[in-house]
């Protein structure tokens, strides 16, 4: 009789344990193992940089691409073309003075910018899963451009500028109207900027005369917007 009671109790306990393990797997583990749906890539730009680029008198035409990697992380690469901004374009425009046609100043500006950002999304239970929500990131940027007149460009005489900075930024990326991805960010970092005058392609004067420009602190503030795919 004791043997039968033991077999019955063992069977009941085994069934309860199996049922509990089955329920826990279905309600918790399975949901945990299902990662949130992520876009393959997010393409972004900032139309405001067309008015003023990273270097004085430049206009920036930017294309940035963010790719989610693993969970909680994202990598963003941005490339830009730097041309003359709207203020220099006005100087380059033909005008009329006292009824006499006057040709504008033929200014030439050309350059590029590259950026790299490595993001780590945080507080995802409160603000959403990556690539949407709050993040902290390491950011690197390098820009270079030259400014000259059309006739001086033939003799390789130009003003040269190069901006480089390393930053720690924080930002918030979210969906606007459920279609547009908006990325707001701000941060602080180190800058290493350089100006110079070149004649026949040889540097004549490089550096800064004003102590203000020697301050190596970089303040980062901006946004990008685009679409995910």
C-alpha positions as CSV (number, residue, x, y, z in Angstrom):
1,X,0.0,0.0,0.0
2,X,2.8,2.4,0.9
3,X,4.5,1.7,-2.5
4,X,1.3,2.7,-4.4
5,X,0.9,5.9,-2.4
6,X,4.6,6.8,-3.2
7,X,4.1,6.2,-6.9
8,X,0.9,8.3,-7.0
9,X,2.6,11.2,-5.2
10,X,5.7,11.0,-7.4
11,X,3.5,11.2,-10.5
12,X,1.6,14.2,-9.3
13,X,4.8,16.1,-8.3
14,X,6.4,15.3,-11.7
15,X,3.4,16.5,-13.6
16,X,3.3,19.8,-11.6
17,X,7.0,20.4,-12.1
18,X,6.7,19.8,-15.9
19,X,3.6,22.0,-16.1
20,X,5.4,24.8,-14.3
21,X,8.4,24.6,-16.5
22,X,6.2,24.6,-19.6
23,X,4.3,27.6,-18.5
24,X,7.5,29.6,-17.6
25,X,9.0,28.8,-21.0
26,X,5.9,29.9,-22.8
27,X,5.2,33.1,-20.9
28,X,8.6,34.4,-20.1
29,X,11.5,32.8,-21.9
30,X,9.9,32.7,-25.4
31,X,9.0,36.5,-25.2
32,X,12.5,37.3,-24.0
33,X,14.1,35.4,-26.8
34,X,12.1,37.3,-29.4
35,X,14.1,40.4,-30.3
36,X,12.2,43.6,-31.2
37,X,11.8,44.2,-35.0
38,X,14.5,46.5,-36.3
39,X,14.9,48.3,-39.6
40,X,17.8,47.2,-41.8
41,X,19.0,50.8,-42.3
42,X,18.0,54.4,-41.6
43,X,18.9,57.1,-44.1
44,X,19.1,60.6,-42.7
45,X,20.1,64.1,-43.6
46,X,19.9,67.7,-42.2
47,X,18.7,70.4,-44.6
48,X,19.8,73.1,-42.2
49,X,23.4,72.4,-42.9
50,X,22.9,73.7,-46.5
51,X,22.8,77.2,-45.0
52,X,26.0,76.8,-42.9
53,X,28.4,73.9,-42.9
54,X,31.1,72.9,-40.3
55,X,33.7,75.3,-41.8
56,X,33.1,79.0,-42.3
57,X,31.5,80.0,-45.6
58,X,30.7,76.4,-46.5
59,X,27.4,74.7,-47.2
60,X,27.1,71.0,-46.3
61,X,25.1,68.4,-48.2
62,X,24.9,65.4,-45.9
63,X,23.8,61.8,-46.2
64,X,23.9,59.6,-43.1
65,X,23.2,55.9,-42.7
66,X,22.5,54.2,-39.4
67,X,22.6,50.4,-39.2
68,X,21.4,48.6,-36.0
69,X,24.0,46.0,-34.8
70,X,23.1,43.3,-32.3
71,X,20.7,44.5,-29.6
72,X,21.0,48.0,-28.0
73,X,23.7,49.2,-30.4
74,X,23.9,51.2,-33.7
75,X,26.6,52.3,-36.1
76,X,26.2,55.5,-38.1
77,X,28.3,56.7,-41.0
78,X,27.8,60.1,-42.7
79,X,29.5,61.6,-45.7
80,X,29.1,65.2,-46.9
81,X,30.1,67.5,-49.8
82,X,31.1,71.0,-48.8
83,X,30.4,73.9,-51.2
84,X,30.0,77.6,-51.0
85,X,27.1,78.7,-48.8
86,X,24.3,81.1,-49.7
87,X,26.2,84.2,-48.5
88,X,29.1,83.6,-50.9
89,X,26.7,82.6,-53.6
90,X,25.2,86.1,-53.4
91,X,28.7,87.6,-53.9
92,X,29.1,85.4,-56.9
93,X,25.9,86.7,-58.5
94,X,26.0,89.3,-61.3
95,X,24.3,92.6,-60.3
96,X,23.7,96.0,-61.6
97,X,25.1,99.2,-60.0
98,X,23.9,102.6,-61.2
99,X,22.5,100.9,-64.3
100,X,25.8,99.3,-65.2
101,X,26.0,95.5,-65.2
102,X,28.6,94.3,-62.6
103,X,30.0,90.7,-62.6
104,X,30.0,88.9,-59.3
105,X,33.1,87.7,-57.5
106,X,34.0,84.2,-58.8
107,X,34.5,82.4,-55.5
108,X,35.4,78.7,-55.4
109,X,34.7,76.6,-52.4
110,X,35.1,72.8,-52.3
111,X,35.6,70.1,-49.6
112,X,34.2,67.1,-47.8
113,X,33.2,65.8,-44.4
114,X,33.1,62.3,-42.9
115,X,31.5,61.3,-39.6
116,X,31.4,58.1,-37.5
117,X,29.1,57.5,-34.6
118,X,28.8,54.4,-32.3
119,X,25.6,54.4,-30.3
120,X,24.5,52.5,-27.2
121,X,20.7,52.8,-26.5
122,X,19.8,53.0,-22.8
123,X,16.6,53.1,-20.7
124,X,14.8,51.0,-23.3
125,X,12.0,49.9,-21.0
126,X,11.0,53.6,-20.6
127,X,11.8,55.1,-24.0
128,X,11.7,52.2,-26.5
129,X,14.0,49.7,-28.1
130,X,16.9,50.6,-30.4
131,X,17.2,52.2,-32.8
132,X,14.5,54.4,-31.2
133,X,14.9,55.9,-27.8
134,X,17.7,57.5,-25.7
135,X,21.3,56.7,-26.5
136,X,24.9,57.7,-25.6
137,X,27.5,57.6,-28.3
138,X,31.1,58.2,-29.3
139,X,31.3,60.6,-32.3
140,X,34.2,61.5,-34.7
141,X,34.1,64.1,-37.4
142,X,36.7,65.3,-39.9
143,X,36.1,68.2,-42.4
144,X,38.3,69.9,-44.9
145,X,37.7,72.7,-47.4
146,X,39.5,75.3,-49.5
147,X,38.3,78.8,-50.4
148,X,39.8,80.8,-53.3
149,X,39.0,83.0,-56.3
150,X,38.6,81.5,-59.7
151,X,41.7,83.2,-61.1
152,X,43.8,82.3,-58.1
153,X,42.7,78.7,-58.2
154,X,44.8,78.3,-61.4
155,X,47.9,79.2,-59.4
156,X,47.0,76.9,-56.5
157,X,46.5,79.8,-54.1
158,X,43.8,79.3,-51.6
159,X,42.7,79.4,-47.9
160,X,42.6,75.9,-46.4
161,X,40.6,74.8,-43.3
162,X,40.5,71.4,-41.6
163,X,38.3,70.6,-38.6
164,X,38.6,67.4,-36.5
165,X,36.8,66.6,-33.3
166,X,36.2,63.7,-31.0
167,X,33.0,63.9,-28.9
168,X,30.8,62.1,-26.4
169,X,27.1,62.8,-27.2
170,X,23.7,61.8,-26.0
171,X,20.6,61.9,-28.1
172,X,17.0,60.8,-28.6
173,X,15.8,59.2,-31.8
174,X,12.0,58.8,-32.4
175,X,9.4,58.4,-35.1
176,X,7.4,61.5,-36.2
177,X,4.0,60.9,-37.6
178,X,4.9,57.2,-37.7
179,X,6.9,57.8,-40.9
180,X,9.9,60.1,-40.3
181,X,12.8,59.2,-38.1
182,X,14.1,62.2,-36.1
183,X,17.5,62.1,-34.3
184,X,18.2,64.9,-31.8
185,X,21.6,65.1,-30.2
186,X,24.0,67.2,-28.1
187,X,27.4,66.7,-26.5
188,X,30.9,67.9,-25.7
189,X,34.3,67.0,-27.0
190,X,37.8,67.9,-28.1
191,X,38.5,69.8,-31.3
192,X,41.6,70.2,-33.4
193,X,41.0,72.9,-36.0
194,X,43.5,74.3,-38.5
195,X,43.6,77.2,-41.0
196,X,46.3,78.0,-43.5
197,X,47.1,80.0,-46.6
198,X,48.7,78.1,-49.5
199,X,50.5,79.5,-52.5
200,X,51.6,77.3,-55.4
201,X,50.3,74.4,-53.2
202,X,52.8,75.2,-50.5
203,X,51.8,76.3,-46.9
204,X,52.7,80.0,-46.2
205,X,51.0,80.5,-42.9
206,X,49.2,77.9,-40.8
207,X,47.7,78.3,-37.3
208,X,45.7,80.8,-35.3
209,X,46.3,84.4,-34.3
210,X,43.2,84.8,-32.2
211,X,43.4,82.9,-28.8
212,X,39.6,82.3,-29.0
213,X,40.1,79.7,-31.7
214,X,42.8,77.9,-29.7
215,X,40.2,76.7,-27.1
216,X,40.1,72.9,-27.7
217,X,36.5,72.4,-26.5
218,X,33.9,71.4,-29.0
219,X,30.1,71.8,-28.3
220,X,27.9,69.5,-30.4
221,X,24.3,70.3,-31.0
222,X,22.1,69.2,-34.0
223,X,19.7,66.9,-35.6
224,X,19.2,64.5,-38.5
225,X,15.9,63.3,-40.0
226,X,15.1,60.6,-42.6
227,X,13.4,57.3,-43.4
228,X,14.0,53.7,-42.3
229,X,14.0,50.7,-44.5
